[in-house]
Amino acid sequence: MSDTHNSSPDLSRRALIAAALGAGAFHLLPEAARAQGATATTELGPPENFSFEGLKSVAQSLARETFTPMHIADPQVLEELDYDNHNAIRFRKERRLWGNRPGTSPVQFFFPGRYFKEPVHIYALENGVAREVPFTTAMFDIPAGNPAARLQGTEGFAGFSVQDEKTGLDWMAFLGAAYWRTSGYSGQFGLSVRALALDTAIPDGPEEFPRFTRFWLEPGANGALTAYALMESPRATGAYKITSRRDNGVLQTVEASVFLRGDVERLGIAPLTSMFWYAKHDRFLGTDWRPEVHDSDGLQVIGANGERIWRPINNPPRVMANSFFSPSVKGFGLMQRERDFQQYQDDGVFYEKRASAWIEPVGDWGEGAVTLIELPTDDEIHDNIVAFWVPQGPAQAGARYDIAYKLSWVKDCPVPPIAASFIATRIGAGGIPGQPRPKDVVKIVCDFDGLGMEGLARGPEVSVTATTSRGTVSNSSVYPVVGTDYWRAMFDLDFSMLAETDDEAIDLRMFVEAKGEAKTETWLGQLFPSQLRRLLAQHG
């Protein structure tokens, strides 16, 4: 870049972006002009040409430059906008973007604050022409004495939300780094997604969180919305196109071009982020009164060969990263399969209504693995679960990744099942009831629905195939549960041969077969001797 880059990085960035998009320099209205916009309509900036191809060129050009973070104006004032002060600020409904246009989802904007200091520039886009939505405090109702009233130089928002035209309720929100969330199929916000994951749970860390620094929002038919976004971070840039519509859930198509500024040890494509505290199989880890607490309860993967994997999520004793090699993966997702309110008993956040999020690659993603990151937690306030696709090969500076996928926020996996699905996992003391319980033996019980089990009954023709990486498996059985429409598979795991100090993970693999044919998806489990001994100690 020219010397201008060294003297004024933000102005240089604007010039670069504007040139690539085929328009003049980005224009920010002076404060006096902004004040004129404090009416019932949102005043927009001057017209500028825009194209997705131009945005890709911007991201590629920025990747060749040293990373320059967005300028933070009024940092001390923003620091005073803690949770309470920030939560007291209200966006004025009459200032919503497209608030009076029939068939369009209105957009409102988030005020910056302590946790969202870096500005995000937002543009309204129609027919290839973009106009910036200039930030002004006049768009918000700010209580008397709130520090927000003292903002002087802030030039951007913290993010935006998209609302239902009739109810005014949010159904999608972009707030903080390169994250977004939707209300899914039920109106309940739960897990979130990111644009990119960089070195998540790498021992030498730290993890890097790319940010969306600019959005171009384009309305579509029947309330649909397309968000174009520029992503920036010290080691990556990216151009994203996120097209969203609603149909029994929120259905999105994501197209992106990512450019690496630096080497990345673990590059995560299409990351999903969720919360898991405890469920049936590790209820003993929860100190809460509710039976289960989680936004998602399992990772589901469909491989290119058609194999379907179900991996119950854990709250492990330490950070765990597990990779499931799946070349040309057909799909993966963090799912919420337990839908019974009685299993949660929470009438405030309604975990049984949380959406599942499913990733379906568009095109062949080639060699790689679905990676699941699980972090220990002792509360529901932490997002401690991440799942993403890791392409095979080194992710090095100068590399480019062109990505496309469908993202579905729905109740169940949108791909119809071809075999029975596991619906519950439980763990208890092993052995035979009424007889002395053997030391360090647990019984693993997995319920699955009856799909494909019609005409079968308990007997030698239906069996459990279970293997373990450590310990021994025995006492397996499988049968239909009386008075229900589902089946149950169970087996014992003996880990008594492991030393008391040995807490390496035990990896299990199980499926049910009949007449040599697999009748269920493949269940994968990962258990830890320390947690199993803690469970058994509670049984006396």
C-alpha positions as CSV (number, residue, x, y, z in Angstrom):
1,M,0.0,0.0,0.0
2,S,1.0,3.7,-0.2
3,D,2.3,5.8,2.7
4,T,-1.3,6.6,3.4
5,H,-1.6,3.1,4.9
6,N,1.0,3.9,7.5
7,S,-0.4,7.2,8.5
8,S,-4.1,6.4,8.4
9,P,-4.8,2.6,8.3
10,D,-8.6,2.9,8.5
11,L,-8.9,5.5,5.7
12,S,-6.6,3.3,3.6
13,R,-8.7,0.3,4.2
14,R,-11.8,2.2,3.2
15,A,-10.1,3.4,0.0
16,L,-9.1,-0.2,-0.9
17,I,-12.5,-1.6,-0.3
18,A,-14.2,1.2,-2.3
19,A,-11.8,0.8,-5.2
20,A,-12.4,-2.9,-5.4
21,L,-16.1,-2.5,-5.3
22,G,-16.0,0.0,-8.0
23,A,-17.1,3.2,-6.1
24,G,-15.6,6.2,-4.4
25,A,-14.2,6.2,-0.9
26,F,-16.5,5.2,1.9
27,H,-18.4,8.2,3.1
28,L,-19.3,8.8,6.7
29,L,-21.8,11.5,7.4
30,P,-20.6,14.3,9.8
31,E,-22.4,14.4,13.1
32,A,-24.5,17.4,12.0
33,A,-25.8,15.5,9.0
34,R,-26.5,12.5,11.2
35,A,-28.7,14.5,13.5
36,Q,-31.0,15.3,10.6
37,G,-31.7,11.6,10.4
38,A,-33.4,11.7,13.8
39,T,-36.8,11.4,12.3
40,A,-39.3,8.6,11.6
41,T,-37.1,7.3,8.7
42,T,-33.5,6.1,8.5
43,E,-31.3,8.5,6.5
44,L,-28.7,6.6,4.4
45,G,-25.4,7.5,3.0
46,P,-24.6,8.2,-0.7
47,P,-24.9,5.4,-3.3
48,E,-21.9,3.1,-3.9
49,N,-21.6,0.2,-6.3
50,F,-21.4,-3.3,-4.8
51,S,-20.8,-6.8,-6.0
52,F,-19.9,-10.1,-4.3
53,E,-17.0,-10.6,-6.7
54,G,-15.8,-7.1,-5.7
55,L,-16.0,-8.1,-2.1
56,K,-13.9,-11.2,-2.7
57,S,-11.3,-9.0,-4.3
58,V,-11.3,-6.8,-1.2
59,A,-10.7,-9.7,1.1
60,Q,-7.9,-11.0,-1.1
61,S,-6.2,-7.7,-1.2
62,L,-6.5,-7.2,2.5
63,A,-4.9,-10.6,3.1
64,R,-1.7,-9.3,1.5
65,E,-1.6,-6.4,4.0
66,T,-0.8,-6.3,7.7
67,F,-3.8,-6.7,9.8
68,T,-5.2,-3.4,11.1
69,P,-8.0,-3.6,13.6
70,M,-11.0,-1.2,13.4
71,H,-10.5,2.0,15.2
72,I,-12.3,2.2,18.5
73,A,-13.6,5.6,19.3
74,D,-14.6,6.6,22.9
75,P,-13.1,3.4,24.5
76,Q,-13.5,4.7,28.0
77,V,-17.2,5.4,27.5
78,L,-17.8,2.0,25.9
79,E,-16.1,0.4,28.9
80,E,-18.7,1.9,31.1
81,L,-21.4,0.3,29.1
82,D,-21.5,-2.9,31.1
83,Y,-24.3,-5.5,30.9
84,D,-26.8,-3.4,32.9
85,N,-26.2,-0.1,31.1
86,H,-26.1,-1.7,27.7
87,N,-29.3,-3.7,28.3
88,A,-31.1,-0.5,29.3
89,I,-30.7,1.0,25.8
90,R,-33.5,0.5,23.3
91,F,-33.6,0.8,19.6
92,R,-36.4,3.0,18.3
93,K,-38.8,0.9,16.3
94,E,-39.6,3.8,13.9
95,R,-35.9,3.8,12.9
96,R,-35.8,0.2,11.7
97,L,-34.4,-0.4,8.2
98,W,-37.3,-1.4,5.8
99,G,-39.7,-1.1,8.8
100,N,-42.6,0.1,6.6
101,R,-42.0,-2.1,3.5
102,P,-44.5,-5.0,3.1
103,G,-43.0,-8.4,2.6
104,T,-39.7,-7.4,4.0
105,S,-38.1,-8.4,7.3
106,P,-37.2,-5.2,9.2
107,V,-33.7,-4.8,10.6
108,Q,-32.7,-3.0,13.7
109,F,-29.2,-2.4,15.1
110,F,-27.2,-3.1,18.3
111,F,-25.5,-0.3,20.3
112,P,-21.8,-0.8,20.9
113,G,-20.6,-1.5,24.5
114,R,-18.0,-3.0,26.7
115,Y,-18.1,-6.4,25.0
116,F,-18.7,-5.0,21.5
117,K,-16.3,-2.1,21.2
118,E,-15.1,-2.4,17.6
119,P,-17.5,-0.7,15.1
120,V,-19.3,-2.7,12.5
121,H,-20.3,-0.7,9.4
122,I,-23.7,-1.7,7.8
123,Y,-25.0,-0.9,4.4
124,A,-28.5,-1.2,2.8
125,L,-28.1,-2.9,-0.6
126,E,-30.6,-3.0,-3.5
127,N,-30.0,-3.5,-7.2
128,G,-26.3,-3.5,-6.8
129,V,-26.2,-0.1,-5.1
130,A,-25.2,0.2,-1.4
131,R,-25.9,3.0,1.0
132,E,-24.4,3.1,4.5
133,V,-26.6,3.2,7.6
134,P,-24.8,5.8,9.6
135,F,-24.6,5.3,13.3
136,T,-26.2,7.9,15.5
137,T,-27.3,7.8,19.1
138,A,-30.6,9.4,17.9
139,M,-31.6,5.9,16.7
140,F,-31.8,4.7,20.3
141,D,-33.7,5.5,23.5
142,I,-31.0,6.1,26.1
143,P,-32.0,6.5,29.8
144,A,-30.9,9.6,31.6
145,G,-27.5,9.3,33.1
146,N,-26.5,6.3,30.9
147,P,-22.9,6.6,29.6
148,A,-24.1,5.9,26.1
149,A,-25.2,9.5,25.7
150,R,-21.6,10.6,25.9
151,L,-20.4,8.8,22.7
152,Q,-18.8,11.3,20.3
153,G,-16.8,9.6,17.6
154,T,-18.2,6.1,17.3
155,E,-18.8,5.3,13.6
156,G,-20.5,1.9,13.7
157,F,-22.9,-0.5,15.4
158,A,-22.2,-3.6,17.3
159,G,-24.3,-5.7,14.9
160,F,-27.9,-6.1,13.8
161,S,-31.0,-8.3,14.2
162,V,-33.7,-9.3,11.7
163,Q,-37.3,-9.3,12.7
164,D,-40.6,-10.9,11.7
165,E,-42.6,-8.3,9.8
166,K,-45.9,-9.0,11.7
167,T,-44.7,-9.8,15.3
168,G,-41.6,-7.7,15.5
169,L,-39.8,-10.6,17.1
170,D,-36.1,-11.3,16.2
171,W,-35.5,-14.4,14.1
172,M,-31.8,-13.8,13.3
173,A,-29.0,-11.8,15.0
174,F,-25.3,-11.0,14.2
175,L,-23.6,-9.7,17.3
176,G,-20.0,-10.2,18.4
177,A,-17.0,-11.3,16.2
178,A,-18.2,-13.4,13.2
179,Y,-21.0,-15.2,15.0
180,W,-24.7,-15.4,14.2
181,R,-27.8,-17.0,15.7
182,T,-31.3,-17.7,14.6
183,S,-34.6,-18.6,16.4
184,G,-34.7,-21.9,14.5
185,Y,-38.0,-23.7,14.0
186,S,-39.6,-22.8,17.3
187,G,-38.7,-19.2,18.0
188,Q,-36.1,-20.2,20.6
189,F,-32.5,-19.0,20.2
190,G,-30.0,-21.6,21.2
191,L,-26.7,-22.6,19.6
192,S,-24.8,-20.2,17.3
193,V,-22.5,-20.5,14.3
194,R,-19.3,-18.8,13.2
195,A,-17.8,-17.9,9.9
196,L,-14.4,-19.5,10.7
197,A,-12.6,-21.1,13.6
198,L,-8.8,-20.6,14.0
199,D,-6.8,-22.8,16.3
200,T,-9.7,-23.8,18.6
201,A,-8.4,-25.8,21.6
202,I,-4.8,-25.8,20.4
203,P,-2.5,-26.5,23.4
204,D,-0.2,-23.6,22.6
205,G,-3.1,-21.3,21.6
206,P,-4.5,-18.8,21.7
207,E,-7.6,-19.2,19.6
208,E,-8.3,-16.4,17.2
209,F,-11.7,-15.0,16.6
210,P,-12.2,-13.3,13.2
211,R,-14.7,-10.5,13.0
212,F,-17.3,-9.3,10.6
213,T,-16.3,-5.7,10.1
214,R,-18.8,-4.7,7.4
215,F,-22.2,-5.9,6.2
216,W,-24.2,-5.3,3.1
217,L,-27.9,-6.2,3.7
218,E,-30.2,-7.0,0.7
219,P,-33.9,-7.7,1.2
220,G,-35.5,-10.6,-0.7
221,A,-39.0,-11.9,-1.4
222,N,-41.2,-13.1,1.5
223,G,-39.0,-11.7,4.2
224,A,-35.8,-13.4,3.0
225,L,-32.5,-11.6,3.6
226,T,-29.0,-11.8,2.1
227,A,-26.1,-10.6,4.2
228,Y,-22.8,-10.0,2.5
229,A,-20.0,-9.6,5.0
230,L,-16.3,-8.8,5.1
231,M,-14.4,-10.9,7.7
232,E,-11.0,-9.8,9.1
233,S,-8.5,-11.1,11.7
234,P,-4.7,-11.2,12.1
235,R,-4.4,-14.4,10.2
236,A,-7.4,-14.5,7.8
237,T,-9.8,-12.4,5.7
238,G,-13.0,-13.5,4.0
239,A,-15.9,-12.5,1.9
240,Y,-19.2,-14.1,2.9
241,K,-22.7,-14.3,1.3
242,I,-25.3,-15.6,3.8
243,T,-28.8,-16.0,2.2
244,S,-31.5,-16.7,4.8
245,R,-35.2,-17.6,4.5
246,R,-37.7,-19.2,6.8
247,D,-39.6,-22.5,6.2
248,N,-40.3,-24.6,9.3
249,G,-37.0,-23.3,10.6
250,V,-34.3,-21.0,9.2
251,L,-32.7,-22.2,6.0
252,Q,-29.4,-20.6,4.9
253,T,-27.0,-20.9,2.1
254,V,-23.4,-19.8,2.8
255,E,-20.9,-19.0,0.2
256,A,-17.4,-17.8,1.2
257,S,-13.9,-17.2,0.0
258,V,-11.3,-17.2,2.8
259,F,-7.7,-16.0,2.4
260,L,-5.1,-16.8,5.0
261,R,-2.6,-14.1,6.1
262,G,-0.8,-16.5,8.4
263,D,-0.3,-20.2,9.1
264,V,-3.1,-21.9,11.1
265,E,-2.7,-25.2,12.9
266,R,-6.4,-26.1,13.1
267,L,-8.6,-24.5,10.5
268,G,-12.3,-24.9,11.2
269,I,-14.8,-24.6,8.3
270,A,-18.5,-24.1,9.1
271,P,-18.1,-24.0,12.9
272,L,-21.1,-24.7,15.2
273,T,-21.0,-23.6,18.8
274,S,-23.2,-24.9,21.6
275,M,-23.6,-25.5,25.3
276,F,-23.7,-28.9,27.0
277,W,-23.6,-29.2,30.8
278,Y,-25.1,-32.6,31.5
279,A,-27.7,-35.1,30.2
280,K,-28.9,-38.7,31.0
281,H,-25.5,-40.3,30.7
282,D,-23.6,-37.9,32.9
283,R,-26.4,-36.5,35.2
284,F,-24.0,-37.0,38.1
285,L,-21.9,-34.1,36.8
286,G,-24.8,-31.6,37.3
287,T,-25.4,-29.8,40.6
288,D,-28.6,-28.3,39.3
289,W,-32.1,-29.5,40.1
290,R,-33.1,-29.9,36.5
291,P,-32.8,-33.4,34.9
292,E,-30.9,-32.1,31.8
293,V,-29.3,-28.9,30.7
294,H,-28.0,-28.5,27.2
295,D,-28.6,-26.7,23.9
296,S,-27.4,-29.8,21.9
297,D,-27.0,-33.4,23.0
298,G,-25.1,-35.0,20.2
299,L,-22.9,-34.7,17.1
300,Q,-24.4,-36.4,13.9
301,V,-22.2,-37.1,10.9
302,I,-23.1,-38.6,7.5
303,G,-20.1,-39.9,5.6
304,A,-19.7,-40.2,1.9
305,N,-20.1,-44.0,2.2
306,G,-23.6,-43.5,3.8
307,E,-22.5,-44.4,7.3
308,R,-24.4,-42.4,9.9
309,I,-22.7,-41.6,13.2
310,W,-24.2,-40.5,16.5
311,R,-21.8,-39.2,19.1
312,P,-23.4,-38.1,22.4
313,I,-21.8,-34.9,23.7
314,N,-19.7,-35.0,26.9
315,N,-18.8,-32.7,29.7
316,P,-15.2,-34.0,29.9
317,P,-12.7,-33.7,32.8
318,R,-10.4,-31.8,30.5
319,V,-10.4,-30.2,27.0
320,M,-10.9,-32.8,24.4
321,A,-10.6,-32.7,20.6
322,N,-11.8,-35.6,18.6
323,S,-11.7,-35.9,14.8
324,F,-13.9,-38.2,12.8
325,F,-12.2,-38.8,9.4
326,S,-14.8,-38.4,6.7
327,P,-13.6,-37.7,3.2
328,S,-16.3,-36.0,1.0
329,V,-18.5,-35.6,4.1
330,K,-22.2,-35.4,3.2
331,G,-23.3,-33.6,6.3
332,F,-22.8,-33.0,10.0
333,G,-24.5,-31.1,12.8
334,L,-25.0,-30.4,16.5
335,M,-28.4,-31.9,17.2
336,Q,-30.9,-31.6,20.0
337,R,-32.7,-35.0,20.0
338,E,-34.4,-34.9,23.4
339,R,-37.7,-33.0,22.9
340,D,-39.6,-33.9,26.0
341,F,-40.1,-31.0,28.4
342,Q,-40.2,-33.5,31.3
343,Q,-36.5,-34.2,30.7
344,Y,-35.6,-30.5,31.3
345,Q,-38.3,-29.0,33.5
346,D,-37.2,-25.5,32.5
347,D,-40.2,-23.3,31.5
348,G,-37.9,-20.2,31.1
349,V,-35.5,-21.2,28.4
350,F,-37.2,-24.3,27.0
351,Y,-34.2,-26.4,26.1
352,E,-36.5,-28.9,24.4
353,K,-37.3,-26.3,21.8
354,R,-33.7,-25.5,20.8
355,A,-32.9,-25.9,17.2
356,S,-30.5,-28.5,15.7
357,A,-28.0,-27.0,13.2
358,W,-27.1,-29.1,10.2
359,I,-24.3,-28.4,7.7
360,E,-24.7,-29.9,4.2
361,P,-21.7,-29.2,1.9
362,V,-22.4,-27.8,-1.6
363,G,-19.9,-29.7,-3.8
364,D,-17.2,-32.1,-2.7
365,W,-15.2,-30.8,0.2
366,G,-12.6,-33.5,-0.4
367,E,-10.3,-35.1,2.3
368,G,-10.8,-33.9,5.8
369,A,-12.5,-34.6,9.2
370,V,-15.3,-33.4,11.3
371,T,-13.8,-32.3,14.6
372,L,-15.6,-32.0,17.9
373,I,-14.2,-29.8,20.7
374,E,-15.6,-30.4,24.2
375,L,-14.6,-28.1,27.1
376,P,-15.4,-28.8,30.8
377,T,-18.0,-26.6,32.4
378,D,-19.9,-26.3,35.6
379,D,-22.7,-24.0,34.4
380,E,-25.0,-23.3,31.5
381,I,-23.6,-19.9,30.8
382,H,-20.7,-21.1,28.8
383,D,-20.6,-22.2,25.2
384,N,-18.3,-25.1,25.6
385,I,-18.9,-27.2,22.5
386,V,-17.6,-26.6,19.0
387,A,-17.9,-28.7,15.9
388,F,-16.4,-28.0,12.4
389,W,-14.8,-29.4,9.3
390,V,-11.0,-29.5,9.1
391,P,-9.7,-29.8,5.5
392,Q,-6.7,-32.2,5.1
393,G,-3.3,-30.6,4.6
394,P,-1.5,-27.6,6.0
395,A,-3.4,-24.3,6.3
396,Q,-0.6,-21.9,5.4
397,A,-0.3,-18.2,4.7
398,G,-1.4,-17.4,1.1
399,A,-3.9,-20.2,0.9
400,R,-7.4,-19.7,-0.4
401,Y,-10.5,-21.7,0.5
402,D,-13.7,-21.4,-1.5
403,I,-16.6,-22.8,0.5
404,A,-20.3,-23.3,0.0
405,Y,-22.8,-25.1,2.2
406,K,-26.4,-25.2,3.3
407,L,-27.1,-24.5,7.0
408,S,-30.4,-25.6,8.4
409,W,-31.8,-24.5,11.8
410,V,-34.5,-27.1,12.3
411,K,-36.0,-29.6,14.7
412,D,-34.4,-32.8,13.3
413,C,-31.8,-33.7,10.7
414,P,-33.2,-32.6,7.3
415,V,-31.7,-35.8,5.7
416,P,-34.3,-38.6,6.1
417,P,-33.0,-41.5,8.2
418,I,-32.2,-44.9,6.6
419,A,-31.8,-46.8,9.8
420,A,-32.9,-46.5,13.5
421,S,-31.6,-43.5,15.4
422,F,-30.3,-43.4,19.0
423,I,-32.6,-41.3,21.2
424,A,-31.1,-41.8,24.7
425,T,-27.9,-42.9,26.4
426,R,-27.7,-43.9,30.1
427,I,-24.9,-45.2,32.2
428,G,-25.1,-47.1,35.6
429,A,-23.5,-49.8,37.6
430,G,-22.7,-52.9,35.6
431,G,-23.4,-56.6,36.4
432,I,-26.6,-58.4,37.1
433,P,-29.3,-57.0,39.4
434,G,-29.6,-58.9,42.7
435,Q,-26.0,-60.1,42.6
436,P,-22.9,-58.4,43.9
437,R,-21.8,-55.6,41.6
438,P,-18.4,-56.1,40.1
439,K,-15.8,-53.4,40.8
440,D,-15.2,-50.8,38.0
441,V,-17.8,-52.2,35.7
442,V,-20.5,-49.9,34.2
443,K,-23.6,-50.7,32.1
444,I,-24.2,-48.6,29.0
445,V,-27.8,-48.5,27.9
446,C,-28.8,-47.0,24.5
447,D,-32.4,-46.5,23.3
448,F,-33.2,-46.2,19.6
449,D,-36.3,-45.7,17.6
450,G,-38.0,-48.6,15.8
451,L,-37.3,-47.5,12.2
452,G,-36.5,-50.7,10.2
453,M,-37.1,-53.0,13.2
454,E,-40.6,-54.0,12.1
455,G,-41.2,-57.7,12.2
456,L,-38.2,-58.3,14.5
457,A,-38.3,-59.5,18.1
458,R,-36.0,-60.2,20.9
459,G,-33.9,-63.2,20.0
460,P,-30.6,-64.4,18.5
461,E,-31.3,-62.9,15.1
462,V,-30.9,-59.4,16.5
463,S,-27.6,-58.6,18.2
464,V,-25.3,-55.8,19.6
465,T,-21.9,-55.3,18.0
466,A,-19.8,-53.3,20.5
467,T,-16.1,-52.7,20.6
468,T,-13.8,-50.7,23.0
469,S,-10.4,-49.1,22.8
470,R,-9.7,-50.0,26.4
471,G,-11.2,-52.4,28.9
472,T,-13.6,-55.2,27.9
473,V,-17.2,-55.5,26.7
474,S,-19.6,-58.2,27.8
475,N,-23.2,-59.0,28.7
476,S,-24.8,-57.4,25.6
477,S,-28.5,-57.6,24.8
478,V,-31.0,-55.8,22.6
479,Y,-34.8,-55.9,22.8
480,P,-38.0,-53.9,22.2
481,V,-39.1,-51.9,25.3
482,V,-42.4,-53.2,26.5
483,G,-45.3,-50.7,26.0
484,T,-43.3,-48.4,23.8
485,D,-42.3,-48.0,20.1
486,Y,-38.6,-48.0,20.7
487,W,-35.8,-50.6,21.4
488,R,-33.0,-50.8,23.9
489,A,-29.4,-52.0,23.4
490,M,-27.1,-52.5,26.5
491,F,-23.7,-53.9,27.3
492,D,-21.2,-53.9,30.2
493,L,-17.8,-52.1,30.1
494,D,-15.2,-53.5,32.5
495,F,-12.3,-51.0,33.1
496,S,-11.0,-52.6,36.3
497,M,-7.7,-53.4,34.8
498,L,-6.9,-49.7,34.4
499,A,-4.7,-48.1,37.1
500,E,-6.4,-45.6,39.4
501,T,-4.2,-42.8,38.0
502,D,-5.0,-43.7,34.4
503,D,-7.7,-41.3,33.1
504,E,-7.1,-41.7,29.3
505,A,-10.3,-41.7,27.3
506,I,-12.1,-45.0,26.6
507,D,-13.5,-45.0,23.0
508,L,-16.5,-47.1,22.3
509,R,-18.3,-48.1,19.0
510,M,-21.6,-49.8,18.8
511,F,-24.4,-50.7,16.4
512,V,-27.3,-53.2,16.3
513,E,-27.5,-55.7,13.5
514,A,-30.0,-58.3,12.3
515,K,-29.1,-61.1,9.9
516,G,-25.8,-59.5,9.1
517,E,-27.3,-56.1,8.3
518,A,-26.8,-53.0,10.4
519,K,-30.2,-51.8,11.6
520,T,-29.1,-48.6,13.5
521,E,-26.7,-45.7,12.9
522,T,-23.3,-46.1,14.6
523,W,-23.1,-45.0,18.2
524,L,-19.8,-43.6,19.4
525,G,-19.1,-43.1,23.0
526,Q,-16.1,-41.6,24.9
527,L,-15.9,-42.2,28.6
528,F,-13.3,-41.3,31.3
529,P,-12.3,-43.7,34.1
530,S,-12.3,-40.9,36.7
531,Q,-15.9,-39.9,35.9
532,L,-17.0,-43.5,35.8
533,R,-15.6,-44.1,39.2
534,R,-17.3,-41.0,40.5
535,L,-20.6,-42.4,39.1
536,L,-20.1,-45.8,40.7
537,A,-19.2,-44.2,44.0
538,Q,-22.7,-42.6,44.1
539,H,-24.1,-46.1,43.9
540,G,-22.3,-47.1,47.0
